[in-house]
Structures are given as C-alpha cells and as structure tokens.
C-alpha cells in the first residue's frame, strides 16, 4: 500500500527587520521604521496554528512549512524573495503544491477549503 501524496503548504514571509538586514539585497527599502518586532513571530505562530488546523481536517495528508526569506539560508535563492522585497505582493505568500494561491494574509479557512479541493481531485 502506498502512502497518499502530501499536499505541500509553504508560507513565505519577509517580516520587517532593521534596514540593511534584508537578505534580498534591497538595503531595507521596504522595511518600515518602528515596525512591530513580533510581526515575524506572529506569522510563524499563525503558520503553526494553520498546520494544526490542516492536520485535524486532513490527518497525515498535509505538510506546512514557514519560511522567513530574510533569515532562512535558502532565502537569497528563492524566487519568492524578490517578489516580497519588491513589494509586488504583500507578505506572506502562500503556495499550495508549488503554486501561489494567497498573498497578504493567512486565511486558514480558505486554505483548508483549497487543500480539500486538491485532495478531492487526487482521490
């Protein structure tokens, strides 16, 4: 018996940091002075909450990963990093199985619905 393929949910985030700390090479132009230092931690906690929600809804079928592109060693090489640094899209970017689906928020219920649709199409 083969295990069912897991749906990959990846949250790419670029929380505000001090100017010059940005791994994307932007020199911090998009970072707001006096921004909430807990913003990144808050999004990471939301991602963990999302993982718990999806695990409850679809046990063993979903994998959630949070990536802070400013701190993760993969950040400079990710195609999402320049998108976030250019302000073309608001943070975070949410990808389902490699496809960009949401930007600017982590709508847990809508993500759960989209994951459900993907799983239905695979069953």
Backbone as numpy.savetxt, mean C-alpha at the origin, in Angstrom:
# Nx Ny Nz CAx CAy CAz Cx Cy Cz
-3.39 -32.34 -3.71 -4.23 -31.15 -3.71 -3.35 -29.91 -3.71
-3.58 -29.03 -4.65 -2.81 -27.79 -4.71 -3.48 -26.71 -3.87
-2.64 -25.91 -3.25 -3.16 -24.81 -2.45 -3.68 -23.71 -3.37
-4.76 -23.05 -2.98 -5.28 -21.97 -3.83 -4.29 -20.81 -3.88
-4.26 -20.17 -5.03 -3.38 -19.02 -5.21 -3.84 -17.88 -4.30
-2.89 -17.25 -3.63 -3.23 -16.14 -2.75 -3.33 -14.85 -3.54
-4.26 -14.01 -3.14 -4.39 -12.67 -3.71 -3.37 -11.78 -3.00
-2.58 -11.07 -3.77 -1.57 -10.17 -3.22 -2.14 -8.76 -3.13
-2.17 -8.21 -1.92 -2.58 -6.83 -1.69 -1.34 -6.10 -1.19
-0.88 -5.12 -1.97 0.31 -4.37 -1.58 -0.06 -2.91 -1.44
0.31 -2.34 -0.29 0.05 -0.93 0.00 1.37 -0.20 -0.06
1.50 0.69 -1.04 2.71 1.51 -1.19 2.44 2.86 -0.56
3.31 3.27 0.35 3.11 4.52 1.07 4.39 5.33 1.07
4.24 6.64 1.10 5.36 7.57 1.24 4.96 8.61 2.28
4.96 8.18 3.56 4.55 9.12 4.60 5.49 10.30 4.68
4.97 11.43 5.12 5.77 12.64 5.21 6.96 12.43 6.13
8.11 12.88 5.65 9.33 12.84 6.43 10.00 14.19 6.32
11.14 14.34 6.94 11.88 15.60 6.85 12.44 15.74 5.43
12.48 16.95 4.93 13.03 17.21 3.60 14.44 16.66 3.53
14.77 16.07 2.40 16.08 15.50 2.20 16.16 14.04 2.59
15.19 13.51 3.32 15.21 12.11 3.74 14.58 11.20 2.70
14.03 11.76 1.66 13.26 10.98 0.70 14.16 10.10 -0.16
13.86 8.82 -0.21 14.63 7.86 -0.99 14.38 8.01 -2.49
13.35 8.76 -2.85 13.03 8.87 -4.28 13.89 9.92 -4.97
14.71 10.64 -4.21 15.59 11.63 -4.81 14.94 12.95 -5.10
13.77 13.21 -4.55 13.04 14.44 -4.84 13.53 15.61 -4.00
14.39 15.33 -3.02 14.86 16.40 -2.15 13.80 16.84 -1.16
12.74 16.09 -1.04 11.71 16.40 -0.05 10.68 17.42 -0.49
10.59 17.72 -1.80 9.68 18.78 -2.26 8.22 18.51 -1.93
7.85 17.25 -1.80 6.44 16.94 -1.56 6.12 16.70 -0.09
7.08 16.88 0.77 6.86 16.66 2.19 6.43 17.96 2.84
5.40 17.87 3.64 4.85 19.06 4.26 5.57 19.37 5.56
5.89 20.64 5.75 6.52 21.09 7.00 5.55 20.85 8.14
6.02 20.27 9.22 5.18 20.05 10.38 4.14 18.96 10.21
4.34 18.08 9.23 3.36 17.01 9.00 3.36 16.05 10.19
2.29 15.32 10.31 2.12 14.39 11.42 3.19 13.29 11.37
4.06 13.22 12.38 5.12 12.20 12.35 4.58 10.78 12.49
3.32 10.63 12.93 2.73 9.31 13.08 1.93 8.87 11.85
1.91 9.71 10.82 1.11 9.38 9.63 1.51 8.04 9.05
2.82 7.78 8.91 3.28 6.51 8.34 2.92 5.33 9.23
3.11 5.50 10.53 2.76 4.44 11.47 1.27 4.17 11.43
0.48 5.22 11.32 -0.97 5.07 11.24 -1.36 4.25 10.02
-0.78 4.53 8.86 -1.11 3.78 7.65 -0.64 2.33 7.78
0.48 2.12 8.42 0.96 0.76 8.62 -0.01 -0.02 9.53
-0.53 0.64 10.56 -1.52 0.01 11.43 -2.82 -0.27 10.66
-3.21 0.65 9.79 -4.40 0.42 8.97 -4.19 -0.77 8.05
-2.98 -0.92 7.53 -2.67 -2.06 6.66 -2.76 -3.37 7.44
-2.28 -3.36 8.68 -2.39 -4.57 9.53 -3.85 -4.89 9.81
-4.63 -3.86 10.07 -6.07 -4.06 10.30 -6.73 -4.64 9.05
-6.35 -4.12 7.89 -6.88 -4.64 6.63 -6.52 -6.12 6.48
-5.30 -6.47 6.83 -4.86 -7.86 6.72 -5.73 -8.76 7.60
-6.04 -8.30 8.80 -6.90 -9.08 9.70 -8.31 -9.21 9.14
-8.82 -8.11 8.58 -10.17 -8.12 7.99 -10.24 -9.11 6.82
-9.23 -9.07 5.95 -9.23 -9.95 4.79 -9.01 -11.41 5.18
-8.19 -11.63 6.20 -7.98 -13.01 6.68 -9.27 -13.58 7.26
-10.03 -12.74 7.96 -11.31 -13.19 8.52 -12.31 -13.52 7.41
-12.31 -12.70 6.36 -13.26 -12.89 5.26 -12.84 -14.03 4.32
-11.54 -14.16 4.09 -11.03 -15.15 3.13 -9.82 -15.86 3.74
-10.03 -16.75 4.71 -8.92 -17.39 5.43 -7.91 -18.05 4.50
-6.66 -17.65 4.65 -5.57 -18.25 3.89 -5.53 -17.92 2.42
-6.36 -17.01 1.96 -6.45 -16.70 0.52 -5.85 -15.36 0.13
-5.46 -14.52 1.14 -5.00 -13.17 0.85 -3.72 -12.89 1.63
-2.80 -12.22 0.97 -1.56 -11.78 1.62 -1.47 -10.26 1.48
-1.29 -9.56 2.60 -1.21 -8.10 2.60 0.21 -7.68 2.96
0.76 -6.75 2.19 2.10 -6.23 2.47 2.05 -4.71 2.45
2.66 -4.09 3.46 2.79 -2.63 3.53 4.23 -2.29 3.19
4.42 -1.36 2.25 5.76 -0.92 1.86 5.85 0.59 1.98
6.70 1.05 2.87 7.03 2.47 2.97 8.17 2.68 1.97
7.88 3.27 0.82 8.88 3.39 -0.25 10.05 4.29 0.13
9.89 5.09 1.18 10.96 5.98 1.62 11.98 5.26 2.51
11.58 4.14 3.12 12.46 3.43 4.03 12.83 2.02 3.56
11.97 1.42 2.77 12.22 0.05 2.30 13.40 0.06 1.33
14.32 -0.89 1.45 15.47 -0.93 0.54 15.07 -1.09 -0.93
13.88 -1.63 -1.18 13.41 -1.77 -2.57 12.86 -0.47 -3.13
12.59 0.50 -2.25 11.93 1.75 -2.63 12.46 2.43 -3.88
13.77 2.68 -3.97 14.28 3.38 -5.15 14.03 2.66 -6.47
13.86 1.34 -6.44 13.67 0.56 -7.66 12.21 0.28 -7.99
11.29 0.65 -7.10 9.87 0.38 -7.34 9.28 1.41 -8.28
8.47 1.00 -9.25 7.83 1.97 -10.14 6.83 2.88 -9.42
6.35 2.47 -8.26 5.39 3.29 -7.52 6.06 4.48 -6.84
7.36 4.40 -6.56 8.05 5.47 -5.84 7.99 6.78 -6.61
8.34 6.82 -7.90 8.24 8.11 -8.60 6.80 8.62 -8.71
5.83 7.71 -8.79 4.43 8.14 -8.82 4.07 8.87 -7.54
4.48 8.31 -6.41 4.17 8.93 -5.12 4.95 10.23 -4.93
6.20 10.23 -5.35 7.03 11.43 -5.16 6.64 12.57 -6.10
6.05 12.25 -7.23 5.64 13.29 -8.18 4.31 13.91 -7.81
3.63 13.32 -6.81 2.30 13.76 -6.40 1.25 13.51 -7.48
1.57 12.63 -8.46 0.59 12.29 -9.49 -0.61 11.60 -8.86
-0.36 10.84 -7.79 -1.42 10.16 -7.06 -1.18 10.37 -5.57
-2.25 10.50 -4.79 -2.08 10.64 -3.34 -1.73 9.29 -2.70
-1.04 9.36 -1.58 -0.69 8.13 -0.86 -1.87 7.65 -0.05
-1.98 6.39 0.17 -1.18 5.29 -0.36 -1.72 4.82 -1.71
-0.91 4.02 -2.37 -1.36 3.32 -3.58 -1.63 1.88 -3.18
-2.78 1.35 -3.58 -3.15 -0.02 -3.24 -3.22 -0.84 -4.53
-2.43 -1.91 -4.55 -2.37 -2.79 -5.71 -2.93 -4.15 -5.32
-3.74 -4.72 -6.19 -4.27 -6.07 -6.03 -3.72 -6.92 -7.15
-2.97 -7.94 -6.80 -2.33 -8.82 -7.79 -1.58 -8.02 -8.86
-0.84 -7.01 -8.42 0.01 -6.24 -9.33 -0.68 -5.13 -10.10
-1.98 -4.96 -9.89 -2.73 -3.93 -10.61 -3.14 -2.82 -9.64
-2.85 -1.57 -10.00 -3.25 -0.44 -9.18 -4.77 -0.34 -9.13
-5.33 -0.28 -7.92 -6.79 -0.23 -7.78 -7.29 0.98 -7.00
-6.52 1.43 -5.99 -6.98 2.53 -5.14 -5.81 3.48 -4.86
-6.13 4.75 -4.68 -5.12 5.75 -4.31 -5.74 6.74 -3.33
-4.95 7.14 -2.36 -5.37 8.20 -1.44 -6.04 7.74 -0.17
-6.35 6.46 -0.05 -7.02 5.94 1.15 -6.90 4.43 1.16
-7.30 3.86 2.27 -7.31 2.42 2.43 -8.73 1.97 2.76
-9.61 1.97 1.73 -11.02 1.63 1.97 -11.21 0.13 2.15
-11.14 -0.31 3.40 -11.13 -1.75 3.70 -12.31 -2.49 3.08
-13.50 -1.94 3.19 -14.69 -2.63 2.66 -14.62 -2.76 1.14
-14.20 -1.71 0.45 -14.10 -1.78 -1.02 -13.00 -2.74 -1.45
-11.89 -2.75 -0.70 -10.82 -3.69 -1.02 -11.31 -5.11 -0.80
-12.05 -5.36 0.29 -12.61 -6.69 0.56 -13.51 -7.13 -0.59
-14.34 -6.22 -1.08 -15.24 -6.53 -2.20 -14.44 -6.88 -3.46
-13.41 -6.10 -3.75 -12.59 -6.36 -4.95 -11.87 -7.70 -4.84
-11.34 -7.99 -3.66 -10.68 -9.29 -3.45 -11.69 -10.41 -3.65
-12.90 -10.23 -3.14 -13.96 -11.23 -3.33 -14.24 -11.48 -4.80
-14.29 -10.42 -5.59 -14.54 -10.56 -7.03 -13.40 -11.32 -7.70
-12.18 -11.02 -7.33 -11.02 -11.71 -7.91 -11.07 -13.19 -7.56
-11.37 -13.48 -6.30 -11.44 -14.89 -5.88 -12.57 -15.63 -6.59
-13.72 -14.98 -6.77 -14.83 -15.62 -7.48 -14.45 -15.95 -8.91
-13.69 -15.06 -9.55 -13.30 -15.30 -10.94 -12.29 -16.43 -11.05
-11.57 -16.74 -9.97 -10.58 -17.82 -9.98 -11.18 -19.17 -9.60
-12.32 -19.17 -8.91 -12.94 -20.43 -8.46 -13.69 -21.12 -9.57
